[in-house]
Amino acid sequence: MIAFRRTDSLPVGSVACWFGNSVWVYLSIHAWTALNDQLRQEIQAEILEIAVDFLLSEHKHYAVLVEIPQRSQLIESTALRIGMRNAYQLREALAYRGGRNDLLAYEALNPQAVARFGSPEPPVFGSVQREVRSPAPIKWPAKVGDPPENAVIVGERLFLRPVRLKDTQSMAQWAVFERETTHDIRWPRSQILSKNWYKSMGEKEPPDWLRFSICLIESGEMIGANGLIDLDLFNRNAETESEIFRAEHRNAGLGTEAKHLLLDYAFNSLDLHMVRSYVWRPNLRSAAALRKQGYREAGVVSWREFVGEPIGDVVFDLLASEWRASRT
């Protein structure tokens, strides 16, 4: 939607709404870049106030989420004034005048939903000084002979390679036999749709999602996939995601090795500055794995899905400098 100045109908800003589902909405607010910083913040603050009221009061969404740079004091104060709360804080996520700036997220919760389901748990912000119980090795063991075909990075037991279109057949088959329901809401995978999705993803330039197959060095078998979502090469950040397809490959350290291979590629090959991750709140195992790998708890998205009641995500972040410093 476009924001117009009431006095002369001049367009001065915009707001984009991304509807994740009927539960929550993500807002992206902009003001005309030719304006000075103070006026831009005033416009963005007013857009925020109008949009949040519209989406909660008229559209009856449970939650509205907006991300803003940390130095946007006027927008922050407006968010707090209209009843929003700080949901999460991603450290050094943005490039800013030769340095780095945090990215803050504020959320507004529908009062009627709060009255019915109660207030969600407040966000937890982990300590910057923390124990890394499963760090990456300083150097991956050298292997004799040629590396596996199409390997992007090779570890001790695993390697990452680009997803092949024929991998989607195995992904669809394994999804049928998935028995765990805590890592996310299960959904049958279509091989045809997956093929088209991976094909379209590979045609984007620059890419905004890099996804790799996780494979065993010994046999070449694919056992999972991981990747970098919303890859931002300007601000040098991305979201990490990972899944191990079958139960027999879980709880053996393979997921952690695959994650560190992905982080090695992200930080050392792509030169990303930081990454983030979102974990569905019931998925305690993935959250525990991220903490062991060095991620810091950075807050919450209180309500993302509705499964009898609204349930959200725990948010994590990790700086490249922290990951490198913890390697052993």
TIBAMAR-217334 format. One record per residue (C-alpha): residue number from 1; residue in one letter; x, y, z. Coordinates in nm, 4 decimals. Example, Ala and Ser with C-alpha at 12.3 -4.5 7.8 and 13.67 -1.06 7.14 Angstrom:
BEGIN
<1,"A",<1.2300,-0.4500,0.7800>>
<2,"S",<1.3670,-0.1060,0.7140>>
END
This chain:
BEGIN
<1,"M",<0.0000,0.0000,0.0000>>
<2,"I",<0.1148,0.3539,-0.0784>>
<3,"A",<0.1129,0.6322,0.1822>>
<4,"F",<0.0066,0.9761,0.0566>>
<5,"R",<0.0421,1.3120,0.2283>>
<6,"R",<-0.3078,1.4352,0.3080>>
<7,"T",<-0.2423,1.8011,0.2221>>
<8,"D",<-0.1521,1.7471,-0.1440>>
<9,"S",<-0.1784,1.3697,-0.2115>>
<10,"L",<0.1967,1.3433,-0.2688>>
<11,"P",<0.3196,0.9824,-0.2268>>
<12,"V",<0.5697,0.9817,0.0615>>
<13,"G",<0.6026,0.6167,0.1625>>
<14,"S",<0.4681,0.2631,0.1502>>
<15,"V",<0.3974,-0.0442,0.3567>>
<16,"A",<0.4211,-0.4006,0.2302>>
<17,"C",<0.2273,-0.6702,0.4165>>
<18,"W",<0.3389,-1.0323,0.4039>>
<19,"F",<0.0666,-1.2617,0.5335>>
<20,"G",<0.2351,-1.5732,0.6686>>
<21,"N",<-0.1116,-1.7148,0.7412>>
<22,"S",<-0.4290,-1.5990,0.9142>>
<23,"V",<-0.2399,-1.5701,1.2446>>
<24,"W",<0.0291,-1.3120,1.1799>>
<25,"V",<0.1410,-1.0399,0.9379>>
<26,"Y",<0.4914,-0.9100,0.8694>>
<27,"L",<0.5229,-0.5409,0.7777>>
<28,"S",<0.7950,-0.3693,0.5772>>
<29,"I",<0.7698,0.0098,0.6078>>
<30,"H",<0.9423,0.2626,0.3824>>
<31,"A",<0.9564,0.6403,0.3358>>
<32,"W",<1.0763,0.8437,0.0398>>
<33,"T",<1.4556,0.8303,0.0468>>
<34,"A",<1.4957,1.1912,-0.0690>>
<35,"L",<1.3635,1.3138,0.2668>>
<36,"N",<1.5892,1.3822,0.5655>>
<37,"D",<1.6183,1.1158,0.8335>>
<38,"Q",<1.3896,1.2894,1.0850>>
<39,"L",<1.1055,1.3321,0.8363>>
<40,"R",<1.1462,0.9787,0.7072>>
<41,"Q",<1.1143,0.8434,1.0602>>
<42,"E",<0.8067,1.0561,1.1235>>
<43,"I",<0.6421,0.9170,0.8104>>
<44,"Q",<0.7373,0.5592,0.8911>>
<45,"A",<0.6124,0.5962,1.2481>>
<46,"E",<0.2745,0.7222,1.1310>>
<47,"I",<0.2463,0.4460,0.8709>>
<48,"L",<0.3249,0.1903,1.1432>>
<49,"E",<0.0542,0.3223,1.3738>>
<50,"I",<-0.2112,0.3240,1.0987>>
<51,"A",<-0.1163,-0.0204,0.9622>>
<52,"V",<-0.1057,-0.1956,1.3006>>
<53,"D",<-0.4472,-0.0604,1.4000>>
<54,"F",<-0.5926,-0.1569,1.0600>>
<55,"L",<-0.4602,-0.5140,1.0711>>
<56,"L",<-0.5524,-0.5855,1.4327>>
<57,"S",<-0.8853,-0.4014,1.4547>>
<58,"E",<-1.0337,-0.4654,1.1112>>
<59,"H",<-0.8549,-0.7749,0.9811>>
<60,"K",<-0.8443,-0.9385,1.3254>>
<61,"H",<-0.4962,-1.0865,1.2823>>
<62,"Y",<-0.3469,-1.2239,1.6022>>
<63,"A",<-0.0065,-1.0608,1.5632>>
<64,"V",<0.1730,-0.7962,1.3573>>
<65,"L",<0.5526,-0.7925,1.3304>>
<66,"V",<0.7823,-0.5186,1.1993>>
<67,"E",<1.1629,-0.4964,1.1772>>
<68,"I",<1.3466,-0.1646,1.2075>>
<69,"P",<1.7124,-0.0547,1.2380>>
<70,"Q",<1.8206,0.0043,1.5962>>
<71,"R",<1.8892,0.3748,1.5498>>
<72,"S",<1.5259,0.4506,1.4539>>
<73,"Q",<1.4362,0.6020,1.7924>>
<74,"L",<1.1170,0.7730,1.6776>>
<75,"I",<0.9792,0.4543,1.5225>>
<76,"E",<1.0766,0.2572,1.8340>>
<77,"S",<0.9034,0.5027,2.0659>>
<78,"T",<0.5917,0.4939,1.8478>>
<79,"A",<0.5908,0.1133,1.8529>>
<80,"L",<0.6054,0.1136,2.2328>>
<81,"R",<0.3397,0.3857,2.2602>>
<82,"I",<0.0872,0.1857,2.0569>>
<83,"G",<0.1447,-0.1242,2.2696>>
<84,"M",<0.4022,-0.3171,2.0674>>
<85,"R",<0.6860,-0.4982,2.2434>>
<86,"N",<1.0418,-0.5789,2.1457>>
<87,"A",<1.0231,-0.9330,2.0087>>
<88,"Y",<1.3832,-0.9992,1.9044>>
<89,"Q",<1.7112,-0.8252,1.8351>>
<90,"L",<1.9530,-0.9476,1.5671>>
<91,"R",<2.3003,-0.8200,1.6453>>
<92,"E",<2.4979,-0.6427,1.3738>>
<93,"A",<2.2570,-0.7594,1.1038>>
<94,"L",<2.2752,-0.4415,0.8937>>
<95,"A",<2.5533,-0.2519,0.7200>>
<96,"Y",<2.5438,0.1099,0.8402>>
<97,"R",<2.7794,0.3917,0.7378>>
<98,"G",<3.0902,0.1779,0.7349>>
<99,"G",<2.9891,-0.0123,1.0486>>
<100,"R",<2.7153,-0.2438,1.1656>>
<101,"N",<2.3704,-0.1863,1.3140>>
<102,"D",<2.1360,-0.4182,1.5025>>
<103,"L",<1.7967,-0.5097,1.3579>>
<104,"L",<1.5068,-0.4843,1.6038>>
<105,"A",<1.1692,-0.6536,1.5716>>
<106,"Y",<0.8543,-0.5264,1.7416>>
<107,"E",<0.5282,-0.7176,1.7609>>
<108,"A",<0.1699,-0.6146,1.8356>>
<109,"L",<-0.0689,-0.8782,1.9713>>
<110,"N",<-0.4430,-0.8664,1.9241>>
<111,"P",<-0.6029,-0.7820,2.2636>>
<112,"Q",<-0.8945,-1.0164,2.1962>>
<113,"A",<-0.6568,-1.3054,2.1282>>
<114,"V",<-0.4548,-1.2231,2.4399>>
<115,"A",<-0.7762,-1.2232,2.6463>>
<116,"R",<-0.8659,-1.5649,2.5074>>
<117,"F",<-0.5282,-1.7417,2.5052>>
<118,"G",<-0.3300,-1.5423,2.7589>>
<119,"S",<-0.0110,-1.3416,2.7123>>
<120,"P",<0.2702,-1.5349,2.5444>>
<121,"E",<0.5995,-1.5859,2.7251>>
<122,"P",<0.8231,-1.2781,2.7179>>
<123,"P",<1.1310,-1.2872,2.4935>>
<124,"V",<1.4602,-1.4151,2.6331>>
<125,"F",<1.7853,-1.2521,2.5234>>
<126,"G",<2.0839,-1.4774,2.5782>>
<127,"S",<2.4212,-1.3669,2.7083>>
<128,"V",<2.6896,-1.2633,2.4621>>
<129,"Q",<2.9362,-1.4661,2.6724>>
<130,"R",<2.8211,-1.8265,2.6459>>
<131,"E",<2.9492,-2.1825,2.6338>>
<132,"V",<2.9821,-2.3522,2.2957>>
<133,"R",<2.9552,-2.7220,2.3694>>
<134,"S",<2.9689,-2.8411,2.0076>>
<135,"P",<3.2074,-2.6080,1.8235>>
<136,"A",<3.3386,-2.6602,1.4724>>
<137,"P",<3.6888,-2.8065,1.4324>>
<138,"I",<3.9646,-2.5626,1.3450>>
<139,"K",<4.0229,-2.7617,1.0280>>
<140,"W",<3.8242,-3.0366,0.8629>>
<141,"P",<4.0167,-3.3658,0.8326>>
<142,"A",<4.1993,-3.4073,0.5021>>
<143,"K",<4.0649,-3.6864,0.2809>>
<144,"V",<4.2686,-3.9085,0.0525>>
<145,"G",<4.1729,-3.8953,-0.3127>>
<146,"D",<3.9387,-3.6724,-0.5072>>
<147,"P",<3.6539,-3.4977,-0.3255>>
<148,"P",<3.2994,-3.6284,-0.3804>>
<149,"E",<3.1345,-3.5171,-0.7024>>
<150,"N",<2.9973,-3.1606,-0.6888>>
<151,"A",<3.1009,-3.1233,-0.3247>>
<152,"V",<3.0885,-2.7615,-0.2069>>
<153,"I",<3.2557,-2.8354,0.1277>>
<154,"V",<3.3753,-3.1640,0.2813>>
<155,"G",<3.3781,-3.2506,0.6509>>
<156,"E",<3.4696,-3.5554,0.8582>>
<157,"R",<3.1681,-3.7749,0.7763>>
<158,"L",<2.9598,-3.5503,0.5526>>
<159,"F",<2.9788,-3.3225,0.2538>>
<160,"L",<2.7433,-3.0620,0.1112>>
<161,"R",<2.6545,-3.0451,-0.2578>>
<162,"P",<2.3885,-2.8552,-0.4550>>
<163,"V",<2.0431,-3.0134,-0.4516>>
<164,"R",<1.9746,-3.2159,-0.7659>>
<165,"L",<1.6281,-3.2304,-0.9180>>
<166,"K",<1.6211,-3.6068,-0.8694>>
<167,"D",<1.6751,-3.5531,-0.4959>>
<168,"T",<1.3154,-3.4326,-0.4762>>
<169,"Q",<1.1907,-3.7898,-0.5280>>
<170,"S",<1.3701,-3.9070,-0.2135>>
<171,"M",<1.2528,-3.5988,-0.0223>>
<172,"A",<0.8908,-3.6725,-0.1141>>
<173,"Q",<0.9225,-4.0398,-0.0170>>
<174,"W",<1.0873,-3.9683,0.3200>>
<175,"A",<0.8263,-3.7063,0.4080>>
<176,"V",<0.5582,-3.9760,0.3933>>
<177,"F",<0.7355,-4.1789,0.6627>>
<178,"E",<0.8183,-3.8896,0.8967>>
<179,"R",<0.6957,-3.9690,1.2476>>
<180,"E",<0.8231,-3.6689,1.4421>>
<181,"T",<0.5808,-3.3803,1.4770>>
<182,"T",<0.7695,-3.1483,1.7119>>
<183,"H",<1.0146,-2.9983,1.4617>>
<184,"D",<0.7375,-2.8378,1.2533>>
<185,"I",<0.3908,-2.9028,1.1223>>
<186,"R",<0.4158,-3.1988,0.8830>>
<187,"W",<0.2982,-3.1562,0.5260>>
<188,"P",<0.3137,-3.4014,0.2339>>
<189,"R",<0.5738,-3.3009,-0.0247>>
<190,"S",<0.4965,-3.3015,-0.3930>>
<191,"Q",<0.7886,-3.4110,-0.6094>>
<192,"I",<0.6538,-3.2097,-0.9050>>
<193,"L",<0.6112,-2.8909,-0.7030>>
<194,"S",<0.9494,-2.9406,-0.5357>>
<195,"K",<1.1208,-2.9810,-0.8728>>
<196,"N",<0.9651,-2.6619,-1.0031>>
<197,"W",<1.0535,-2.4781,-0.6829>>
<198,"Y",<1.4193,-2.5823,-0.6875>>
<199,"K",<1.4429,-2.5021,-1.0572>>
<200,"S",<1.3006,-2.1515,-1.0104>>
<201,"M",<1.5231,-2.0968,-0.7065>>
<202,"G",<1.8321,-2.1849,-0.9104>>
<203,"E",<1.7391,-1.9336,-1.1804>>
<204,"K",<1.7366,-1.6318,-0.9476>>
<205,"E",<2.0285,-1.3922,-0.9826>>
<206,"P",<2.1499,-1.3128,-0.7280>>
<207,"P",<2.0087,-1.6077,-0.5346>>
<208,"D",<1.8043,-1.5415,-0.2224>>
<209,"W",<1.8047,-1.9030,-0.1007>>
<210,"L",<2.0971,-2.1431,-0.1312>>
<211,"R",<2.0108,-2.5034,-0.0459>>
<212,"F",<2.2442,-2.8030,-0.0236>>
<213,"S",<2.2005,-3.1761,0.0045>>
<214,"I",<2.3699,-3.3281,0.3107>>
<215,"C",<2.5467,-3.6462,0.2016>>
<216,"L",<2.7507,-3.9231,0.3655>>
<217,"I",<3.1109,-3.9308,0.2427>>
<218,"E",<3.1267,-4.3087,0.2702>>
<219,"S",<2.8336,-4.3848,0.0411>>
<220,"G",<2.7306,-4.0540,-0.1166>>
<221,"E",<2.3780,-4.1050,0.0187>>
<222,"M",<2.1736,-3.7904,0.0795>>
<223,"I",<2.0450,-3.7848,0.4379>>
<224,"G",<1.9142,-3.4282,0.4663>>
<225,"A",<1.9308,-3.0727,0.3416>>
<226,"N",<2.0287,-2.7332,0.4761>>
<227,"G",<2.0643,-2.3848,0.3399>>
<228,"L",<2.0734,-2.0086,0.3662>>
<229,"I",<1.7352,-1.8325,0.3395>>
<230,"D",<1.6854,-1.4641,0.2558>>
<231,"L",<2.0491,-1.4363,0.1601>>
<232,"D",<2.1441,-1.0672,0.1734>>
<233,"L",<2.4879,-1.0167,0.0202>>
<234,"F",<2.4758,-0.6392,0.0791>>
<235,"N",<2.4094,-0.6578,0.4536>>
<236,"R",<2.5933,-0.9932,0.4648>>
<237,"N",<2.3364,-1.1909,0.6592>>
<238,"A",<2.1048,-1.4880,0.6078>>
<239,"E",<1.8785,-1.7309,0.7916>>
<240,"T",<2.0108,-2.0837,0.8387>>
<241,"E",<1.7823,-2.3861,0.8058>>
<242,"S",<1.8494,-2.7568,0.8314>>
<243,"E",<1.6708,-3.0908,0.8330>>
<244,"I",<1.7773,-3.4539,0.8650>>
<245,"F",<1.5259,-3.6693,0.6822>>
<246,"R",<1.5350,-4.0026,0.8652>>
<247,"A",<1.5377,-4.0956,1.2325>>
<248,"E",<1.8370,-4.3311,1.2020>>
<249,"H",<2.0618,-4.0380,1.1110>>
<250,"R",<1.9503,-3.8194,1.4009>>
<251,"N",<2.1077,-3.7912,1.7476>>
<252,"A",<2.4488,-3.8928,1.6126>>
<253,"G",<2.6115,-3.5528,1.5664>>
<254,"L",<2.5510,-3.5509,1.1916>>
<255,"G",<2.3151,-3.2534,1.2098>>
<256,"T",<2.5747,-3.0492,1.3989>>
<257,"E",<2.8512,-3.1396,1.1525>>
<258,"A",<2.6255,-3.0441,0.8614>>
<259,"K",<2.5405,-2.7118,1.0291>>
<260,"H",<2.9078,-2.6278,1.0842>>
<261,"L",<2.9833,-2.7101,0.7203>>
<262,"L",<2.7067,-2.4684,0.6216>>
<263,"L",<2.8435,-2.2010,0.8580>>
<264,"D",<3.1951,-2.2531,0.7228>>
<265,"Y",<3.0640,-2.1894,0.3730>>
<266,"A",<2.8543,-1.8916,0.4866>>
<267,"F",<3.1283,-1.7174,0.6840>>
<268,"N",<3.4441,-1.8146,0.4948>>
<269,"S",<3.3250,-1.8513,0.1350>>
<270,"L",<3.0416,-1.5950,0.1221>>
<271,"D",<3.1929,-1.3662,0.3901>>
<272,"L",<2.8636,-1.3250,0.5732>>
<273,"H",<2.8856,-1.1234,0.8939>>
<274,"M",<2.6040,-1.2932,1.0858>>
<275,"V",<2.3265,-1.5505,1.0586>>
<276,"R",<1.9974,-1.6061,1.2357>>
<277,"S",<1.7666,-1.9011,1.2872>>
<278,"Y",<1.4003,-1.9512,1.3833>>
<279,"V",<1.2842,-2.2621,1.5714>>
<280,"W",<0.9213,-2.3569,1.6292>>
<281,"R",<0.8754,-2.3409,2.0080>>
<282,"P",<0.7760,-2.7113,2.0518>>
<283,"N",<1.0983,-2.8144,1.8737>>
<284,"L",<1.3130,-2.8299,2.1866>>
<285,"R",<1.5747,-3.0544,2.0268>>
<286,"S",<1.6600,-2.8125,1.7466>>
<287,"A",<1.6750,-2.5220,1.9905>>
<288,"A",<1.9136,-2.7179,2.2132>>
<289,"A",<2.1306,-2.8044,1.9114>>
<290,"L",<2.1580,-2.4388,1.8091>>
<291,"R",<2.2653,-2.3413,2.1607>>
<292,"K",<2.5324,-2.6137,2.1596>>
<293,"Q",<2.6563,-2.4941,1.8199>>
<294,"G",<2.7079,-2.1421,1.9559>>
<295,"Y",<2.3902,-1.9566,1.8594>>
<296,"R",<2.2597,-1.6969,2.1055>>
<297,"E",<1.8919,-1.6731,2.1987>>
<298,"A",<1.7800,-1.3417,2.0469>>
<299,"G",<1.4073,-1.3277,2.1303>>
<300,"V",<1.0821,-1.4684,1.9959>>
<301,"V",<0.8108,-1.4480,1.7354>>
<302,"S",<0.5285,-1.5040,1.9819>>
<303,"W",<0.2573,-1.6326,1.7470>>
<304,"R",<0.3311,-1.7828,1.4055>>
<305,"E",<0.0995,-2.0838,1.3705>>
<306,"F",<-0.2344,-2.1872,1.5157>>
<307,"V",<-0.2451,-2.5462,1.6398>>
<308,"G",<-0.5346,-2.5432,1.8856>>
<309,"E",<-0.3718,-2.2288,2.0206>>
<310,"P",<-0.1261,-1.9775,1.8739>>
<311,"I",<0.2371,-2.0985,1.8873>>
<312,"G",<0.5497,-1.9115,1.7853>>
<313,"D",<0.9235,-1.9335,1.7277>>
<314,"V",<1.2366,-1.8882,1.9330>>
<315,"V",<1.4855,-1.6660,1.7460>>
<316,"F",<1.8645,-1.7125,1.7491>>
<317,"D",<2.1615,-1.5227,1.6072>>
<318,"L",<2.5316,-1.5947,1.5583>>
<319,"L",<2.8196,-1.3686,1.4518>>
<320,"A",<3.0965,-1.4923,1.2250>>
<321,"S",<3.3550,-1.3715,1.4773>>
<322,"E",<3.1927,-1.5813,1.7526>>
<323,"W",<3.1833,-1.8925,1.5379>>
<324,"R",<3.5492,-1.8583,1.4404>>
<325,"A",<3.6623,-1.7866,1.7966>>
<326,"S",<3.4941,-2.1017,1.9312>>
<327,"R",<3.6534,-2.3464,1.6826>>
<328,"T",<3.8684,-2.6114,1.8508>>
END
